[in-house]
Amino acid sequence: MKSHTFRYFLPPRLILVFILFFGAGWAYASSEFFELCADGSPEAVAEAIAGWADVNEPDENGLTPLMLVVSVNRPEIVEVLLQASVDVNAQDGDGWTALMWSTIKSDVSIVEKLIAASADLDIQASRYMTALLSSVLENREDVSKLLIESGAYVDTRNEEGVTPLMLAAGKGSIGTVNALLAAGASTNAEDGAGWTALLWSTVSGDLQIAEALVTASADVNVPDRDGITPVMSAAYRGHIDLLSFLIRSGGDVDATTVDDATALSLACESGDAEIVRTLIAAGAKLEARDRDGLTPLIAAARKGAVLVVDALVEAGANLNAKDGDGWTALRYATEFGNEEAAELLIQKGAK
């Protein structure tokens, strides 16, 4: 079972800012004007601009004074720079603009100032990052909503094909999800791995988000490239309320992956008895077999999940079913040292 994480979205923005401020001798920003923008008064910055400073001169990494003051959250200096002939859409070495920098930790007032100064909302940096994607990544619902309301393209994608809606669903940002849906974001778009926003919602397990997506016509049975459906993902991750909702919404409990695994077999692998009972109550097939011929009971016995074994046996699972190699649940429990599961199976009549 694959697990979506967010590690591949994280640009080292804050690390660079740390280096700028605490690195010996301002190694990456030698200009006196950069120091003045970081520590000086608005009046001193304005005086420098009027006299000698170039507001658009970048450091060796392409970082401009505007990007710097945005990243360290100095709205009063941002205002001074914007009143000068600053290039609000300049990009650093990674393609990031001041607006993108502002999505990390700047006051919303700074984002508002940049938008009012005609900052391009949809410039793509390296890996196709945009300001909206960055704001969602950082869980900045206030910034995300502002960008959406200002007309940012809601179906933009990063290099993995992930949209803001998918990312917001995966991070559990219900406010951002609602704002994106209201702006017409695509509910059934798929990323490079075939994950929809609904599948992404199973990462956070947020029931409200799943409900919002289904209300907006998200298909509950769209699988990823490996055949994983939202029902399977919710079952494997142990999100009982979300699983129940997906089943009520038409989720197929007997869909199979490319390896012929079902939601029930995946739940047996994770060892969650409550999830298993929920699937059984929904009519999941007790004798479904994966590619190796394992039934859910055999999978649970191999795992040593005693409560799951008990739930399956009580539901009528075949105690003596064999896998492709002729192994039964009891043999798996014995061979894998799962004594309690083996004892239970013997008590129930396994041979």
Secondary structure as GFF3:
##gff-version 3
##sequence-region A 1 351
A	DSSP	three_ten_helix	7	9	.	.	.	ID=ss1
A	DSSP	alpha_helix	13	22	.	.	.	ID=ss2
A	DSSP	alpha_helix	32	39	.	.	.	ID=ss3
A	DSSP	alpha_helix	42	51	.	.	.	ID=ss4
A	DSSP	alpha_helix	65	71	.	.	.	ID=ss5
A	DSSP	alpha_helix	75	83	.	.	.	ID=ss6
A	DSSP	alpha_helix	98	105	.	.	.	ID=ss7
A	DSSP	alpha_helix	108	116	.	.	.	ID=ss8
A	DSSP	three_ten_helix	126	128	.	.	.	ID=ss9
A	DSSP	alpha_helix	131	137	.	.	.	ID=ss10
A	DSSP	alpha_helix	141	149	.	.	.	ID=ss11
A	DSSP	alpha_helix	164	171	.	.	.	ID=ss12
A	DSSP	alpha_helix	174	182	.	.	.	ID=ss13
A	DSSP	alpha_helix	197	204	.	.	.	ID=ss14
A	DSSP	alpha_helix	207	215	.	.	.	ID=ss15
A	DSSP	alpha_helix	230	237	.	.	.	ID=ss16
A	DSSP	alpha_helix	240	248	.	.	.	ID=ss17
A	DSSP	alpha_helix	263	270	.	.	.	ID=ss18
A	DSSP	alpha_helix	273	281	.	.	.	ID=ss19
A	DSSP	alpha_helix	296	303	.	.	.	ID=ss20
A	DSSP	alpha_helix	306	314	.	.	.	ID=ss21
A	DSSP	alpha_helix	329	335	.	.	.	ID=ss22
A	DSSP	alpha_helix	339	347	.	.	.	ID=ss23
###
